[in-house]
């Protein structure tokens, strides 16, 4: 996804997408953005979505994770 995609499609098209991608390297920024935005707005669905995503990620560890560089670089310790 490129910044131009967000500008063209708008944030809501990405927020409404039901894709599940257990790839911490690429998805953590989404969760960080949702948490930052929740802190600014107190819009509860952002917090709940972040909690759900992080729970799903940790529940699937390490069998279902997709690695970019390898487990050593991406492992949460």
mmCIF file of the N, C-alpha and C atoms, coordinates in Angstrom:
data_MODEL
# 
_entry.id   MODEL 
# 
loop_
_atom_site.group_PDB 
_atom_site.id 
_atom_site.type_symbol 
_atom_site.label_atom_id 
_atom_site.label_alt_id 
_atom_site.label_comp_id 
_atom_site.label_asym_id 
_atom_site.label_entity_id 
_atom_site.label_seq_id 
_atom_site.pdbx_PDB_ins_code 
_atom_site.Cartn_x 
_atom_site.Cartn_y 
_atom_site.Cartn_z 
_atom_site.occupancy 
_atom_site.B_iso_or_equiv 
_atom_site.pdbx_formal_charge 
_atom_site.auth_seq_id 
_atom_site.auth_comp_id 
_atom_site.auth_asym_id 
_atom_site.auth_atom_id 
_atom_site.pdbx_PDB_model_num 
ATOM 1   N N  . UNK A 1 1  ? 0.839   -1.169  0.000  1.00 0.00 ? 1  UNK A N  1 
ATOM 2   C CA . UNK A 1 1  ? 0.000   0.000   0.000  1.00 0.00 ? 1  UNK A CA 1 
ATOM 3   C C  . UNK A 1 1  ? 0.887   1.236   0.000  1.00 0.00 ? 1  UNK A C  1 
ATOM 4   N N  . UNK A 1 2  ? 0.524   2.162   -0.790 1.00 0.00 ? 2  UNK A N  1 
ATOM 5   C CA . UNK A 1 2  ? 1.256   3.421   -0.880 1.00 0.00 ? 2  UNK A CA 1 
ATOM 6   C C  . UNK A 1 2  ? 0.438   4.552   -0.276 1.00 0.00 ? 2  UNK A C  1 
ATOM 7   N N  . UNK A 1 3  ? 1.122   5.604   0.096  1.00 0.00 ? 3  UNK A N  1 
ATOM 8   C CA . UNK A 1 3  ? 0.439   6.781   0.606  1.00 0.00 ? 3  UNK A CA 1 
ATOM 9   C C  . UNK A 1 3  ? -0.584  7.289   -0.397 1.00 0.00 ? 3  UNK A C  1 
ATOM 10  N N  . UNK A 1 4  ? -0.275  7.166   -1.685 1.00 0.00 ? 4  UNK A N  1 
ATOM 11  C CA . UNK A 1 4  ? -1.216  7.630   -2.705 1.00 0.00 ? 4  UNK A CA 1 
ATOM 12  C C  . UNK A 1 4  ? -2.500  6.800   -2.675 1.00 0.00 ? 4  UNK A C  1 
ATOM 13  N N  . UNK A 1 5  ? -2.410  5.520   -2.287 1.00 0.00 ? 5  UNK A N  1 
ATOM 14  C CA . UNK A 1 5  ? -3.610  4.694   -2.164 1.00 0.00 ? 5  UNK A CA 1 
ATOM 15  C C  . UNK A 1 5  ? -4.542  5.258   -1.100 1.00 0.00 ? 5  UNK A C  1 
ATOM 16  N N  . UNK A 1 6  ? -3.988  5.669   0.016  1.00 0.00 ? 6  UNK A N  1 
ATOM 17  C CA . UNK A 1 6  ? -4.793  6.251   1.091  1.00 0.00 ? 6  UNK A CA 1 
ATOM 18  C C  . UNK A 1 6  ? -5.423  7.553   0.614  1.00 0.00 ? 6  UNK A C  1 
ATOM 19  N N  . UNK A 1 7  ? -4.650  8.347   -0.088 1.00 0.00 ? 7  UNK A N  1 
ATOM 20  C CA . UNK A 1 7  ? -5.173  9.616   -0.578 1.00 0.00 ? 7  UNK A CA 1 
ATOM 21  C C  . UNK A 1 7  ? -6.290  9.409   -1.590 1.00 0.00 ? 7  UNK A C  1 
ATOM 22  N N  . UNK A 1 8  ? -6.164  8.405   -2.451 1.00 0.00 ? 8  UNK A N  1 
ATOM 23  C CA . UNK A 1 8  ? -7.186  8.124   -3.461 1.00 0.00 ? 8  UNK A CA 1 
ATOM 24  C C  . UNK A 1 8  ? -8.428  7.484   -2.869 1.00 0.00 ? 8  UNK A C  1 
ATOM 25  N N  . UNK A 1 9  ? -8.211  6.439   -2.053 1.00 0.00 ? 9  UNK A N  1 
ATOM 26  C CA . UNK A 1 9  ? -9.327  5.637   -1.549 1.00 0.00 ? 9  UNK A CA 1 
ATOM 27  C C  . UNK A 1 9  ? -9.881  6.129   -0.223 1.00 0.00 ? 9  UNK A C  1 
ATOM 28  N N  . UNK A 1 10 ? -9.086  6.870   0.527  1.00 0.00 ? 10 UNK A N  1 
ATOM 29  C CA . UNK A 1 10 ? -9.521  7.345   1.840  1.00 0.00 ? 10 UNK A CA 1 
ATOM 30  C C  . UNK A 1 10 ? -9.280  6.294   2.913  1.00 0.00 ? 10 UNK A C  1 
ATOM 31  N N  . UNK A 1 11 ? -9.166  6.746   4.148  1.00 0.00 ? 11 UNK A N  1 
ATOM 32  C CA . UNK A 1 11 ? -8.854  5.852   5.261  1.00 0.00 ? 11 UNK A CA 1 
ATOM 33  C C  . UNK A 1 11 ? -9.959  4.828   5.498  1.00 0.00 ? 11 UNK A C  1 
ATOM 34  N N  . UNK A 1 12 ? -11.213 5.200   5.243  1.00 0.00 ? 12 UNK A N  1 
ATOM 35  C CA . UNK A 1 12 ? -12.333 4.315   5.558  1.00 0.00 ? 12 UNK A CA 1 
ATOM 36  C C  . UNK A 1 12 ? -12.289 3.029   4.739  1.00 0.00 ? 12 UNK A C  1 
ATOM 37  N N  . UNK A 1 13 ? -11.840 3.078   3.509  1.00 0.00 ? 13 UNK A N  1 
ATOM 38  C CA . UNK A 1 13 ? -11.777 1.857   2.690  1.00 0.00 ? 13 UNK A CA 1 
ATOM 39  C C  . UNK A 1 13 ? -10.802 0.852   3.299  1.00 0.00 ? 13 UNK A C  1 
ATOM 40  N N  . UNK A 1 14 ? -9.736  1.332   3.908  1.00 0.00 ? 14 UNK A N  1 
ATOM 41  C CA . UNK A 1 14 ? -8.785  0.439   4.554  1.00 0.00 ? 14 UNK A CA 1 
ATOM 42  C C  . UNK A 1 14 ? -9.304  -0.026  5.905  1.00 0.00 ? 14 UNK A C  1 
ATOM 43  N N  . UNK A 1 15 ? -9.942  0.868   6.626  1.00 0.00 ? 15 UNK A N  1 
ATOM 44  C CA . UNK A 1 15 ? -10.493 0.527   7.939  1.00 0.00 ? 15 UNK A CA 1 
ATOM 45  C C  . UNK A 1 15 ? -11.582 -0.541  7.808  1.00 0.00 ? 15 UNK A C  1 
ATOM 46  N N  . UNK A 1 16 ? -12.397 -0.465  6.757  1.00 0.00 ? 16 UNK A N  1 
ATOM 47  C CA . UNK A 1 16 ? -13.503 -1.406  6.562  1.00 0.00 ? 16 UNK A CA 1 
ATOM 48  C C  . UNK A 1 16 ? -13.060 -2.733  5.951  1.00 0.00 ? 16 UNK A C  1 
ATOM 49  N N  . UNK A 1 17 ? -11.826 -2.824  5.489  1.00 0.00 ? 17 UNK A N  1 
ATOM 50  C CA . UNK A 1 17 ? -11.306 -4.047  4.881  1.00 0.00 ? 17 UNK A CA 1 
ATOM 51  C C  . UNK A 1 17 ? -11.187 -5.148  5.935  1.00 0.00 ? 17 UNK A C  1 
ATOM 52  N N  . UNK A 1 18 ? -11.624 -6.355  5.606  1.00 0.00 ? 18 UNK A N  1 
ATOM 53  C CA . UNK A 1 18 ? -11.607 -7.477  6.552  1.00 0.00 ? 18 UNK A CA 1 
ATOM 54  C C  . UNK A 1 18 ? -10.368 -8.365  6.422  1.00 0.00 ? 18 UNK A C  1 
ATOM 55  N N  . UNK A 1 19 ? -9.364  -7.908  5.742  1.00 0.00 ? 19 UNK A N  1 
ATOM 56  C CA . UNK A 1 19 ? -8.154  -8.699  5.558  1.00 0.00 ? 19 UNK A CA 1 
ATOM 57  C C  . UNK A 1 19 ? -7.472  -8.973  6.895  1.00 0.00 ? 19 UNK A C  1 
ATOM 58  N N  . UNK A 1 20 ? -7.056  -10.226 7.089  1.00 0.00 ? 20 UNK A N  1 
ATOM 59  C CA . UNK A 1 20 ? -6.253  -10.596 8.259  1.00 0.00 ? 20 UNK A CA 1 
ATOM 60  C C  . UNK A 1 20 ? -4.867  -10.941 7.740  1.00 0.00 ? 20 UNK A C  1 
ATOM 61  N N  . UNK A 1 21 ? -3.878  -10.211 8.213  1.00 0.00 ? 21 UNK A N  1 
ATOM 62  C CA . UNK A 1 21 ? -2.502  -10.406 7.770  1.00 0.00 ? 21 UNK A CA 1 
ATOM 63  C C  . UNK A 1 21 ? -1.622  -10.538 9.009  1.00 0.00 ? 21 UNK A C  1 
ATOM 64  N N  . UNK A 1 22 ? -1.269  -11.757 9.362  1.00 0.00 ? 22 UNK A N  1 
ATOM 65  C CA . UNK A 1 22 ? -0.457  -12.000 10.551 1.00 0.00 ? 22 UNK A CA 1 
ATOM 66  C C  . UNK A 1 22 ? 1.014   -11.781 10.211 1.00 0.00 ? 22 UNK A C  1 
ATOM 67  N N  . UNK A 1 23 ? 1.347   -10.549 9.978  1.00 0.00 ? 23 UNK A N  1 
ATOM 68  C CA . UNK A 1 23 ? 2.685   -10.172 9.538  1.00 0.00 ? 23 UNK A CA 1 
ATOM 69  C C  . UNK A 1 23 ? 3.104   -8.943  10.328 1.00 0.00 ? 23 UNK A C  1 
ATOM 70  N N  . UNK A 1 24 ? 3.692   -9.173  11.491 1.00 0.00 ? 24 UNK A N  1 
ATOM 71  C CA . UNK A 1 24 ? 3.998   -8.084  12.430 1.00 0.00 ? 24 UNK A CA 1 
ATOM 72  C C  . UNK A 1 24 ? 4.830   -6.976  11.788 1.00 0.00 ? 24 UNK A C  1 
ATOM 73  N N  . UNK A 1 25 ? 5.746   -7.349  10.936 1.00 0.00 ? 25 UNK A N  1 
ATOM 74  C CA . UNK A 1 25 ? 6.647   -6.380  10.314 1.00 0.00 ? 25 UNK A CA 1 
ATOM 75  C C  . UNK A 1 25 ? 5.872   -5.291  9.564  1.00 0.00 ? 25 UNK A C  1 
ATOM 76  N N  . UNK A 1 26 ? 4.775   -5.682  8.917  1.00 0.00 ? 26 UNK A N  1 
ATOM 77  C CA . UNK A 1 26 ? 4.019   -4.736  8.109  1.00 0.00 ? 26 UNK A CA 1 
ATOM 78  C C  . UNK A 1 26 ? 2.766   -4.201  8.784  1.00 0.00 ? 26 UNK A C  1 
ATOM 79  N N  . UNK A 1 27 ? 2.215   -4.912  9.734  1.00 0.00 ? 27 UNK A N  1 
ATOM 80  C CA . UNK A 1 27 ? 0.943   -4.513  10.322 1.00 0.00 ? 27 UNK A CA 1 
ATOM 81  C C  . UNK A 1 27 ? 1.062   -3.686  11.593 1.00 0.00 ? 27 UNK A C  1 
ATOM 82  N N  . UNK A 1 28 ? 2.190   -3.725  12.267 1.00 0.00 ? 28 UNK A N  1 
ATOM 83  C CA . UNK A 1 28 ? 2.320   -3.017  13.542 1.00 0.00 ? 28 UNK A CA 1 
ATOM 84  C C  . UNK A 1 28 ? 2.079   -1.514  13.390 1.00 0.00 ? 28 UNK A C  1 
ATOM 85  N N  . UNK A 1 29 ? 2.435   -0.959  12.259 1.00 0.00 ? 29 UNK A N  1 
ATOM 86  C CA . UNK A 1 29 ? 2.223   0.478   12.076 1.00 0.00 ? 29 UNK A CA 1 
ATOM 87  C C  . UNK A 1 29 ? 0.736   0.814   12.060 1.00 0.00 ? 29 UNK A C  1 
ATOM 88  N N  . UNK A 1 30 ? -0.098  -0.089  11.523 1.00 0.00 ? 30 UNK A N  1 
ATOM 89  C CA . UNK A 1 30 ? -1.552  0.133   11.547 1.00 0.00 ? 30 UNK A CA 1 
ATOM 90  C C  . UNK A 1 30 ? -2.048  0.230   12.986 1.00 0.00 ? 30 UNK A C  1 
ATOM 91  N N  . UNK A 1 31 ? -1.611  -0.714  13.794 1.00 0.00 ? 31 UNK A N  1 
ATOM 92  C CA . UNK A 1 31 ? -2.060  -0.740  15.191 1.00 0.00 ? 31 UNK A CA 1 
ATOM 93  C C  . UNK A 1 31 ? -1.560  0.492   15.932 1.00 0.00 ? 31 UNK A C  1 
ATOM 94  N N  . UNK A 1 32 ? -0.338  0.888   15.671 1.00 0.00 ? 32 UNK A N  1 
ATOM 95  C CA . UNK A 1 32 ? 0.203   2.091   16.309 1.00 0.00 ? 32 UNK A CA 1 
ATOM 96  C C  . UNK A 1 32 ? -0.597  3.334   15.893 1.00 0.00 ? 32 UNK A C  1 
ATOM 97  N N  . UNK A 1 33 ? -0.960  3.407   14.631 1.00 0.00 ? 33 UNK A N  1 
ATOM 98  C CA . UNK A 1 33 ? -1.764  4.540   14.155 1.00 0.00 ? 33 UNK A CA 1 
ATOM 99  C C  . UNK A 1 33 ? -3.145  4.540   14.793 1.00 0.00 ? 33 UNK A C  1 
ATOM 100 N N  . UNK A 1 34 ? -3.767  3.365   14.878 1.00 0.00 ? 34 UNK A N  1 
ATOM 101 C CA . UNK A 1 34 ? -5.078  3.275   15.531 1.00 0.00 ? 34 UNK A CA 1 
ATOM 102 C C  . UNK A 1 34 ? -4.982  3.702   16.990 1.00 0.00 ? 34 UNK A C  1 
ATOM 103 N N  . UNK A 1 35 ? -3.937  3.274   17.693 1.00 0.00 ? 35 UNK A N  1 
ATOM 104 C CA . UNK A 1 35 ? -3.783  3.644   19.100 1.00 0.00 ? 35 UNK A CA 1 
ATOM 105 C C  . UNK A 1 35 ? -3.524  5.140   19.247 1.00 0.00 ? 35 UNK A C  1 
ATOM 106 N N  . UNK A 1 36 ? -2.714  5.704   18.367 1.00 0.00 ? 36 UNK A N  1 
ATOM 107 C CA . UNK A 1 36 ? -2.467  7.146   18.405 1.00 0.00 ? 36 UNK A CA 1 
ATOM 108 C C  . UNK A 1 36 ? -3.770  7.908   18.169 1.00 0.00 ? 36 UNK A C  1 
ATOM 109 N N  . UNK A 1 37 ? -4.518  7.476   17.142 1.00 0.00 ? 37 UNK A N  1 
ATOM 110 C CA . UNK A 1 37 ? -5.765  8.153   16.814 1.00 0.00 ? 37 UNK A CA 1 
ATOM 111 C C  . UNK A 1 37 ? -6.795  7.979   17.926 1.00 0.00 ? 37 UNK A C  1 
ATOM 112 N N  . UNK A 1 38 ? -6.846  6.811   18.538 1.00 0.00 ? 38 UNK A N  1 
ATOM 113 C CA . UNK A 1 38 ? -7.742  6.606   19.677 1.00 0.00 ? 38 UNK A CA 1 
ATOM 114 C C  . UNK A 1 38 ? -7.394  7.593   20.793 1.00 0.00 ? 38 UNK A C  1 
ATOM 115 N N  . UNK A 1 39 ? -6.121  7.760   21.054 1.00 0.00 ? 39 UNK A N  1 
ATOM 116 C CA . UNK A 1 39 ? -5.675  8.685   22.103 1.00 0.00 ? 39 UNK A CA 1 
ATOM 117 C C  . UNK A 1 39 ? -6.129  10.114  21.811 1.00 0.00 ? 39 UNK A C  1 
ATOM 118 N N  . UNK A 1 40 ? -6.202  10.471  20.544 1.00 0.00 ? 40 UNK A N  1 
ATOM 119 C CA . UNK A 1 40 ? -6.613  11.821  20.162 1.00 0.00 ? 40 UNK A CA 1 
ATOM 120 C C  . UNK A 1 40 ? -8.130  11.996  20.186 1.00 0.00 ? 40 UNK A C  1 
ATOM 121 N N  . UNK A 1 41 ? -8.882  10.925  19.867 1.00 0.00 ? 41 UNK A N  1 
ATOM 122 C CA . UNK A 1 41 ? -10.323 11.049  19.643 1.00 0.00 ? 41 UNK A CA 1 
ATOM 123 C C  . UNK A 1 41 ? -11.191 10.321  20.664 1.00 0.00 ? 41 UNK A C  1 
ATOM 124 N N  . UNK A 1 42 ? -10.603 9.348   21.352 1.00 0.00 ? 42 UNK A N  1 
ATOM 125 C CA . UNK A 1 42 ? -11.361 8.473   22.250 1.00 0.00 ? 42 UNK A CA 1 
ATOM 126 C C  . UNK A 1 42 ? -12.429 7.672   21.499 1.00 0.00 ? 42 UNK A C  1 
ATOM 127 N N  . UNK A 1 43 ? -12.222 7.448   20.202 1.00 0.00 ? 43 UNK A N  1 
ATOM 128 C CA . UNK A 1 43 ? -13.133 6.651   19.380 1.00 0.00 ? 43 UNK A CA 1 
ATOM 129 C C  . UNK A 1 43 ? -12.869 5.184   19.686 1.00 0.00 ? 43 UNK A C  1 
ATOM 130 N N  . UNK A 1 44 ? -13.725 4.580   20.509 1.00 0.00 ? 44 UNK A N  1 
ATOM 131 C CA . UNK A 1 44 ? -13.522 3.260   21.092 1.00 0.00 ? 44 UNK A CA 1 
ATOM 132 C C  . UNK A 1 44 ? -13.245 2.146   20.075 1.00 0.00 ? 44 UNK A C  1 
ATOM 133 N N  . UNK A 1 45 ? -13.892 2.120   18.900 1.00 0.00 ? 45 UNK A N  1 
ATOM 134 C CA . UNK A 1 45 ? -13.586 1.044   17.947 1.00 0.00 ? 45 UNK A CA 1 
ATOM 135 C C  . UNK A 1 45 ? -12.108 0.957   17.551 1.00 0.00 ? 45 UNK A C  1 
ATOM 136 N N  . UNK A 1 46 ? -11.392 2.072   17.577 1.00 0.00 ? 46 UNK A N  1 
ATOM 137 C CA . UNK A 1 46 ? -9.959  2.035   17.268 1.00 0.00 ? 46 UNK A CA 1 
ATOM 138 C C  . UNK A 1 46 ? -9.187  1.257   18.324 1.00 0.00 ? 46 UNK A C  1 
ATOM 139 N N  . UNK A 1 47 ? -9.519  1.457   19.580 1.00 0.00 ? 47 UNK A N  1 
ATOM 140 C CA . UNK A 1 47 ? -8.868  0.728   20.659 1.00 0.00 ? 47 UNK A CA 1 
ATOM 141 C C  . UNK A 1 47 ? -9.219  -0.750  20.590 1.00 0.00 ? 47 UNK A C  1 
ATOM 142 N N  . UNK A 1 48 ? -10.489 -1.053  20.387 1.00 0.00 ? 48 UNK A N  1 
ATOM 143 C CA . UNK A 1 48 ? -10.923 -2.455  20.326 1.00 0.00 ? 48 UNK A CA 1 
ATOM 144 C C  . UNK A 1 48 ? -10.274 -3.185  19.151 1.00 0.00 ? 48 UNK A C  1 
ATOM 145 N N  . UNK A 1 49 ? -10.193 -2.531  18.020 1.00 0.00 ? 49 UNK A N  1 
ATOM 146 C CA . UNK A 1 49 ? -9.573  -3.160  16.851 1.00 0.00 ? 49 UNK A CA 1 
ATOM 147 C C  . UNK A 1 49 ? -8.097  -3.447  17.102 1.00 0.00 ? 49 UNK A C  1 
ATOM 148 N N  . UNK A 1 50 ? -7.413  -2.526  17.742 1.00 0.00 ? 50 UNK A N  1 
ATOM 149 C CA . UNK A 1 50 ? -5.995  -2.733  18.061 1.00 0.00 ? 50 UNK A CA 1 
ATOM 150 C C  . UNK A 1 50 ? -5.820  -3.894  19.034 1.00 0.00 ? 50 UNK A C  1 
ATOM 151 N N  . UNK A 1 51 ? -6.640  -3.931  20.056 1.00 0.00 ? 51 UNK A N  1 
ATOM 152 C CA . UNK A 1 51 ? -6.566  -5.026  21.031 1.00 0.00 ? 51 UNK A CA 1 
ATOM 153 C C  . UNK A 1 51 ? -6.824  -6.373  20.354 1.00 0.00 ? 51 UNK A C  1 
ATOM 154 N N  . UNK A 1 52 ? -7.835  -6.416  19.495 1.00 0.00 ? 52 UNK A N  1 
ATOM 155 C CA . UNK A 1 52 ? -8.162  -7.665  18.799 1.00 0.00 ? 52 UNK A CA 1 
ATOM 156 C C  . UNK A 1 52 ? -7.004  -8.105  17.899 1.00 0.00 ? 52 UNK A C  1 
ATOM 157 N N  . UNK A 1 53 ? -6.447  -7.172  17.151 1.00 0.00 ? 53 UNK A N  1 
ATOM 158 C CA . UNK A 1 53 ? -5.345  -7.498  16.239 1.00 0.00 ? 53 UNK A CA 1 
ATOM 159 C C  . UNK A 1 53 ? -4.132  -8.017  16.996 1.00 0.00 ? 53 UNK A C  1 
ATOM 160 N N  . UNK A 1 54 ? -3.778  -7.331  18.070 1.00 0.00 ? 54 UNK A N  1 
ATOM 161 C CA . UNK A 1 54 ? -2.617  -7.760  18.858 1.00 0.00 ? 54 UNK A CA 1 
ATOM 162 C C  . UNK A 1 54 ? -2.861  -9.122  19.503 1.00 0.00 ? 54 UNK A C  1 
ATOM 163 N N  . UNK A 1 55 ? -4.074  -9.356  19.971 1.00 0.00 ? 55 UNK A N  1 
ATOM 164 C CA . UNK A 1 55 ? -4.413  -10.660 20.553 1.00 0.00 ? 55 UNK A CA 1 
ATOM 165 C C  . UNK A 1 55 ? -4.328  -11.770 19.511 1.00 0.00 ? 55 UNK A C  1 
ATOM 166 N N  . UNK A 1 56 ? -4.855  -11.508 18.328 1.00 0.00 ? 56 UNK A N  1 
ATOM 167 C CA . UNK A 1 56 ? -4.792  -12.502 17.250 1.00 0.00 ? 56 UNK A CA 1 
ATOM 168 C C  . UNK A 1 56 ? -3.339  -12.796 16.870 1.00 0.00 ? 56 UNK A C  1 
ATOM 169 N N  . UNK A 1 57 ? -2.541  -11.747 16.806 1.00 0.00 ? 57 UNK A N  1 
ATOM 170 C CA . UNK A 1 57 ? -1.140  -11.912 16.433 1.00 0.00 ? 57 UNK A CA 1 
ATOM 171 C C  . UNK A 1 57 ? -0.406  -12.774 17.456 1.00 0.00 ? 57 UNK A C  1 
ATOM 172 N N  . UNK A 1 58 ? -0.599  -12.473 18.720 1.00 0.00 ? 58 UNK A N  1 
ATOM 173 C CA . UNK A 1 58 ? 0.116   -13.216 19.750 1.00 0.00 ? 58 UNK A CA 1 
ATOM 174 C C  . UNK A 1 58 ? -0.412  -14.638 19.877 1.00 0.00 ? 58 UNK A C  1 
ATOM 175 N N  . UNK A 1 59 ? -1.710  -14.846 19.667 1.00 0.00 ? 59 UNK A N  1 
ATOM 176 C CA . UNK A 1 59 ? -2.279  -16.195 19.741 1.00 0.00 ? 59 UNK A CA 1 
ATOM 177 C C  . UNK A 1 59 ? -1.762  -17.085 18.618 1.00 0.00 ? 59 UNK A C  1 
ATOM 178 N N  . UNK A 1 60 ? -1.385  -16.492 17.507 1.00 0.00 ? 60 UNK A N  1 
ATOM 179 C CA . UNK A 1 60 ? -0.918  -17.271 16.359 1.00 0.00 ? 60 UNK A CA 1 
ATOM 180 C C  . UNK A 1 60 ? 0.597   -17.485 16.359 1.00 0.00 ? 60 UNK A C  1 
ATOM 181 N N  . UNK A 1 61 ? 1.273   -16.881 17.318 1.00 0.00 ? 61 UNK A N  1 
ATOM 182 C CA . UNK A 1 61 ? 2.738   -16.945 17.372 1.00 0.00 ? 61 UNK A CA 1 
ATOM 183 C C  . UNK A 1 61 ? 3.218   -18.325 17.752 1.00 0.00 ? 61 UNK A C  1 
ATOM 184 N N  . UNK A 1 62 ? 4.285   -18.862 17.175 1.00 0.00 ? 62 UNK A N  1 
ATOM 185 C CA . UNK A 1 62 ? 4.982   -18.402 15.968 1.00 0.00 ? 62 UNK A CA 1 
ATOM 186 C C  . UNK A 1 62 ? 4.534   -19.150 14.722 1.00 0.00 ? 62 UNK A C  1 
ATOM 187 N N  . UNK A 1 63 ? 3.661   -20.128 14.880 1.00 0.00 ? 63 UNK A N  1 
ATOM 188 C CA . UNK A 1 63 ? 3.315   -21.019 13.768 1.00 0.00 ? 63 UNK A CA 1 
ATOM 189 C C  . UNK A 1 63 ? 2.735   -20.320 12.546 1.00 0.00 ? 63 UNK A C  1 
ATOM 190 N N  . UNK A 1 64 ? 1.902   -19.322 12.760 1.00 0.00 ? 64 UNK A N  1 
ATOM 191 C CA . UNK A 1 64 ? 1.199   -18.717 11.631 1.00 0.00 ? 64 UNK A CA 1 
ATOM 192 C C  . UNK A 1 64 ? 1.756   -17.361 11.210 1.00 0.00 ? 64 UNK A C  1 
ATOM 193 N N  . UNK A 1 65 ? 2.800   -16.908 11.861 1.00 0.00 ? 65 UNK A N  1 
ATOM 194 C CA . UNK A 1 65 ? 3.365   -15.613 11.487 1.00 0.00 ? 65 UNK A CA 1 
ATOM 195 C C  . UNK A 1 65 ? 4.055   -15.702 10.141 1.00 0.00 ? 65 UNK A C  1 
ATOM 196 N N  . UNK A 1 66 ? 4.000   -14.621 9.398  1.00 0.00 ? 66 UNK A N  1 
ATOM 197 C CA . UNK A 1 66 ? 4.780   -14.497 8.164  1.00 0.00 ? 66 UNK A CA 1 
ATOM 198 C C  . UNK A 1 66 ? 6.005   -13.659 8.488  1.00 0.00 ? 66 UNK A C  1 
ATOM 199 N N  . UNK A 1 67 ? 7.149   -14.129 8.055  1.00 0.00 ? 67 UNK A N  1 
ATOM 200 C CA . UNK A 1 67 ? 8.400   -13.449 8.381  1.00 0.00 ? 67 UNK A CA 1 
ATOM 201 C C  . UNK A 1 67 ? 8.923   -12.682 7.180  1.00 0.00 ? 67 UNK A C  1 
ATOM 202 N N  . UNK A 1 68 ? 9.484   -11.513 7.436  1.00 0.00 ? 68 UNK A N  1 
ATOM 203 C CA . UNK A 1 68 ? 10.103  -10.716 6.390  1.00 0.00 ? 68 UNK A CA 1 
ATOM 204 C C  . UNK A 1 68 ? 11.594  -11.014 6.333  1.00 0.00 ? 68 UNK A C  1 
ATOM 205 N N  . UNK A 1 69 ? 12.264  -10.870 7.477  1.00 0.00 ? 69 UNK A N  1 
ATOM 206 C CA . UNK A 1 69 ? 13.701  -11.086 7.547  1.00 0.00 ? 69 UNK A CA 1 
ATOM 207 C C  . UNK A 1 69 ? 14.053  -12.403 8.227  1.00 0.00 ? 69 UNK A C  1 
ATOM 208 N N  . UNK A 1 70 ? 13.194  -12.874 9.072  1.00 0.00 ? 70 UNK A N  1 
ATOM 209 C CA . UNK A 1 70 ? 13.445  -14.067 9.852  1.00 0.00 ? 70 UNK A CA 1 
ATOM 210 C C  . UNK A 1 70 ? 12.999  -13.854 11.287 1.00 0.00 ? 70 UNK A C  1 
ATOM 211 N N  . UNK A 1 71 ? 12.777  -14.917 11.994 1.00 0.00 ? 71 UNK A N  1 
ATOM 212 C CA . UNK A 1 71 ? 12.240  -14.839 13.343 1.00 0.00 ? 71 UNK A CA 1 
ATOM 213 C C  . UNK A 1 71 ? 13.147  -14.041 14.277 1.00 0.00 ? 71 UNK A C  1 
ATOM 214 N N  . UNK A 1 72 ? 14.457  -14.114 14.091 1.00 0.00 ? 72 UNK A N  1 
ATOM 215 C CA . UNK A 1 72 ? 15.375  -13.416 14.986 1.00 0.00 ? 72 UNK A CA 1 
ATOM 216 C C  . UNK A 1 72 ? 15.186  -11.898 14.957 1.00 0.00 ? 72 UNK A C  1 
ATOM 217 N N  . UNK A 1 73 ? 14.889  -11.348 13.796 1.00 0.00 ? 73 UNK A N  1 
ATOM 218 C CA . UNK A 1 73 ? 14.725  -9.899  13.679 1.00 0.00 ? 73 UNK A CA 1 
ATOM 219 C C  . UNK A 1 73 ? 13.332  -9.423  14.089 1.00 0.00 ? 73 UNK A C  1 
ATOM 220 N N  . UNK A 1 74 ? 12.343  -10.303 14.018 1.00 0.00 ? 74 UNK A N  1 
ATOM 221 C CA . UNK A 1 74 ? 10.979  -9.862  14.219 1.00 0.00 ? 74 UNK A CA 1 
ATOM 222 C C  . UNK A 1 74 ? 10.336  -10.388 15.484 1.00 0.00 ? 74 UNK A C  1 
ATOM 223 N N  . UNK A 1 75 ? 11.007  -11.226 16.191 1.00 0.00 ? 75 UNK A N  1 
ATOM 224 C CA . UNK A 1 75 ? 10.433  -11.807 17.387 1.00 0.00 ? 75 UNK A CA 1 
ATOM 225 C C  . UNK A 1 75 ? 10.203  -10.728 18.442 1.00 0.00 ? 75 UNK A C  1 
ATOM 226 N N  . UNK A 1 76 ? 9.063   -10.787 19.083 1.00 0.00 ? 76 UNK A N  1 
ATOM 227 C CA . UNK A 1 76 ? 8.748   -9.845  20.158 1.00 0.00 ? 76 UNK A CA 1 
ATOM 228 C C  . UNK A 1 76 ? 9.310   -10.386 21.451 1.00 0.00 ? 76 UNK A C  1 
ATOM 229 N N  . UNK A 1 77 ? 10.287  -9.709  21.997 1.00 0.00 ? 77 UNK A N  1 
ATOM 230 C CA . UNK A 1 77 ? 10.906  -10.138 23.255 1.00 0.00 ? 77 UNK A CA 1 
ATOM 231 C C  . UNK A 1 77 ? 10.818  -9.054  24.286 1.00 0.00 ? 77 UNK A C  1 
# 
